[in-house]
């Protein structure tokens, strides 16, 4: 048995998983997520902002106590889209190393896709081609394969909830024209990134990360958030469309009070929902299964395997 802590330095959130890994089975001890908006402005100016980096450093500082309390004997940290795209990424990564002795690994899009697929499908069986949808802040990973093996198709697209919000949504609430631009853009990105033959052979879907879990919580009106009721929850396309339309129709201040939605996710949930809807529709999926297992689990499995 190995006790490991995994930190995901994402575009929108900084997340922690502390778990025991036994023969590939990830057993949760603690899981946390803080919206830190590391990627705020990266799409516009190509740089990580000093205040955004400080928000992440503060989150990691808070996580250190949890890691020590649980006695994790190994820490793995990974950085994804926002850090990949930032010209000053070395400053950020050296800050983590100097302040916390955390050596973060900068994942390529291919690495991110492989680890996400491994984590999301680690508890699934069957021979049906499965799509894993990971809507992140700076990118969305679309990964196809048979559970239990490596994916045979993956792409890291430039459709992310923070990125698309900055590009398209300027009014509060967004105008019909802005929403139309958003939906056309994410549909174009997904359709151009994935060949029709790949989309046609997918028979099942798994949606991971904050957008999907938030929509699952909203659909069930969960207060407080309950991971046990989110994990495995079926997200139907028509329900996602309905939630997108409702979230897009209300101003940010009202969106922050939607039952099931963490207030810190309110600024980006409209774009995130649009991306998830476009992915499901593009692959012809009327329903996807929500999963709490994602890239954190994939990192934990490979680091201890």
N, C-alpha and C positions, 0 to 999 in steps of 0.2 A: 504493500500500500504506500502511495505517495501523497503527501499533503502539499498542495500547490496553491499559490495565489496568482491570478491572471488579471492584469490591468489592460483594458482596451481604451486607448487614447483616440476616441472617435471625433468626427467633425462636429457633432452636436453634443455628445455626452462622454463623460469619463466614467467607465464602469469597472466594477471589481467582482470577481468570483473567487471565493475560497472554497476549496473542495478536496475531498479524498478521492483519488482515482485508483480503482481496483479492477485490474484486468480490462481496462477500457471503459468501465462504468464510472461515470462522474457523479459523486454523491455530495450534494450541496451542504456546506456549513454556513456560508454567508454570501449574500449577493446584494450589491448596492449599485445605484446609478445616480449621477449628478449631471444635470444639464449645464455644461460649461461653455458651449458655443465657441469652441476652439477655431472653427472655420469661418467665423464671422468676418466677412470682407475679403476672404482669400480669393473668391471668384472674381472680385472687382480689381484688387490691387496686387494679388499674388504674394501677400505677406501675412504671417500670423501676427496679430496685434499684441502689443505688450500686455494689455489688460486681459486678453483672452488667455495668453500663456499663464498669467498669474492665477486665473481662475482654475486652470488645470493643476497647477502646482499646489494650490490650496486643497483641492480634492485629493490629490495623491498624498499630501501630508496627513490629511484626516484618515486615509485608508491605512497608513502605516501602523497606526495603533490597533486597528482591527486585525491586520495580518499578524502582528506580534501576539495579540491575544489568542489567536487560533493556533499559533505555533506552526505556521506554514514554513517548511524548510526550503522552499524554492519560490522565487518570484519571476514570472514571465510578463513582460510588457510589450504590447504591439501598438504601432501607430499606422493609421490608414490614410484615407483620401486627402484630408486637409493638409497633413504633414507632407505627403508625397508632392502636393502641388505648390508648396510654399518655398519661396527662395531662401527664407531664413530658417529652414527646418533644422539646420545644424545647431543654431543658437538654442532652439527649443530642446533638442535631444541632449545637448551638453548640459543644459540647465537641470534636466531630470537626473543626469548622471552626477553632476556636482552636488546638488542639494540632497538627493535621496539615495544615491548609489543604485539607481534603477537604470539598467541598460536596455532601452527600448529598441525593439526590432522594427525597422521600417518595412512593412509588407508591400510587395508588389500587388497589383490587381489580381494576378494569377494566384498568388499565395492566399490572399484574402478570400477569394472564391473557393479554393480547395478546403481551407480550414472551416469556412462557414458551412459548406456542404457536409463535411464530416461531422460537425457538431449537430447540425439540424437533423441529420438522418441517422444518427448513431443508435437510436432506439427503434428505428423502423425496419420492417422486413418486407419482402416482396420483390418482384421483378419488373415492376412498372416504372417507366421513365418518369422521374419526379423532378419538378422545378422547385428550387429554393430561391425565394425572393427576399433579399436583404436590402431594405430601403434605408440608406444611411443619410447623413447630412450632406456629404459632398458627392457621393456616388451611390448607385444602386447596383448590387451584384445579382446577376441572373445566372444560375448554375443548374445544369441538367445532368442527371446520371441515374444509375440504379443504386438504391440504398445498399450499403455494405461495401461499395467499391469507390474508386476515384471517379469524379465527374468526367464525362466525355465531351461536355461543352460548357464553357463559362465565358462571361464577358463582364467587365467592369465598365458601366456606362457613366456618363457625366450628368445623369439625372439624380440629384440629391435634394432632400427637403430644404436644406439651408440654401444651396446653390439656386434652386428653382424659385424659392421665395424672393431672393435678392434680385433675380433676373426679371420676374414677372409681377410680383404682388406689391404694389406701391400704395394703394388706397386701403382704407380701413372702414368697412369691410371691402374686399377686392371688388372691382367692377366686373360686369359680365364680359367686357372686352379682355380684361386681364386674365380672367379665368379661362376664357377661350384660348388665349395665347399659351397659357400654361398647359392646358390639356393637349393642344396640338403639338407643342414642343416635346412633351414627354412621350406622346404616342410616336412621333417621328423618331426620337432617339431609340426607343425600344425596337420598333419595326426595322430600322436600319441596322441595328446591332445584332439582331438574331435572324438567321435565315428562316424562311417559311417552313422548310422541311424539319428544322429543329422544333419550331413551335408546334407543328402538327403532330409530332409523336409524343408529346407530353400528356400523361394521363392523370397526374396528381400534382398538387402543389403544397408547399410548406412556406409560410411567411414568418420571418423572424425580425427581431429588433423593435425599436420603440414605436414606429408607426403602426405596425401590425398589432403589437400587444396593447397599444392605446385604443385602437379601434375595437379590439375584442373586449376591453374593459368598458368602453362607451356603450357598445351594443348590449352588454349585460347590466349596465348601470351599476358598476361595482364601486362601492365606497365603504371601506377603503379598498385599494387594489389587492387582489388575491391571485398570486401566481398559479395556485392549484386550479383555479377556475379559468385562467387564461390559457394555460398550456393544453394544447389539443383542441381548443375551441374552434368550431367551424366558422370561418368568415365567408359569408355569401356575397357574391358580386353585387346583387341588388341592394343588400344592406350597406355595403361599402359606398355605393353610389349615393344612397340616401344620407349617410353620415357626412360624406363630402359636401353635399349640397347644403346641409344644415350648418356645418362648421364654416363654410364659405360665406354664408348669408349673414352672419352675426359679427359685430366688431370684436376686436381682440379682448377688450375688457370683459365682455360677456362670454367669450370662448374660454377664458381662464376658469370659469365656474361651471363648465360642462361636466356633469357627473361622469367619473371614470377617466377623465383627462387630467394629467398632472399640469398645473398651471404653467410650468416652465416649457412645456411642449406646445402650448397654444400658438406661439408665433410661427411655427413651421408645420403644424399638423395638416393644414389645407393642402400645401404642396405635397406632403408625404402621402396623403390619401389619394391625391390625383395620380401619383406615381404607382401606387399599389393597384388602383383601379385599372390603369393603362396596362400594367403587366399582366394582370389576370385576364383582361379582355384580349390582349394580344396573343396569349397562349390558349385562348378558348376555354378558360377555367371558370366555371360558375361558382366554385367554392375552393378555398384553400384552408389548410389546417394551420392554426397559430401555434408557434413553438417558442417556449422559453429557452430552449437549447439553441446555441448559435456559435459564433466564432470563439467566444470565451471557452466553450466546451471543446471545440476543435483544437485550440491551443493547448488546453489541459491534457487532452488525450495524446497528442503528438509529443508533448514535452516529457511525458512520463512513460511513453511506450518503448 
